[in-house]
C-alpha cells in the first residue's frame, strides 16, 4: 500500500476541515426549517467526524 505524502496529508486535512464547516452550515439551514438530505443533528455528527479526521491527518510541523 502506498504511503501518504506530507503534502497530500495537508491537502486532505484542509478538505476535511472545509467539509466539516459545510456540514455545520447545512445543519444551520436544517435548523431554520429545511432539512437537506439529513436532519440537523445528523449533520452535526458528520461535521464532528470530518473535523476529527481532519485533525488526525494534519501533518506534524
SVG drawing of the C-alpha trace seen along z (x, -y; Angstrom):
<svg xmlns="http://www.w3.org/2000/svg" viewBox="-39 -29 47 31">
<polyline fill="none" stroke="black" stroke-width="0.4" points="0.0,0.0 1.2,-3.5 2.3,-5.8 0.6,-9.2 3.0,-12.1 3.1,-15.1 1.8,-17.4 -1.2,-15.1 -1.9,-14.9 -2.0,-18.7 -4.4,-18.9 -6.6,-16.1 -6.7,-17.8 -7.8,-21.1 -10.5,-19.4 -11.9,-17.6 -12.0,-20.8 -13.8,-22.7 -16.2,-19.8 -16.8,-19.9 -17.6,-23.6 -20.0,-23.0 -21.8,-20.3 -22.3,-22.9 -23.8,-25.3 -26.2,-22.5 -27.1,-21.9 -27.9,-25.5 -30.1,-25.5 -31.9,-22.4 -32.4,-24.1 -34.2,-27.0 -36.7,-24.6 -35.5,-23.0 -33.7,-19.7 -31.3,-18.8 -31.0,-15.1 -30.1,-14.6 -31.5,-16.1 -29.7,-18.9 -28.3,-16.7 -27.0,-14.2 -25.2,-17.0 -23.5,-18.0 -22.4,-14.4 -21.0,-14.3 -19.2,-17.6 -17.7,-16.2 -16.4,-13.1 -14.9,-15.1 -13.2,-17.5 -11.8,-14.6 -10.3,-13.0 -9.1,-16.5 -7.1,-16.9 -5.9,-13.3 -4.4,-13.8 -2.9,-17.2 0.9,-16.7 3.3,-17.3 5.1,-20.6"/>
</svg>
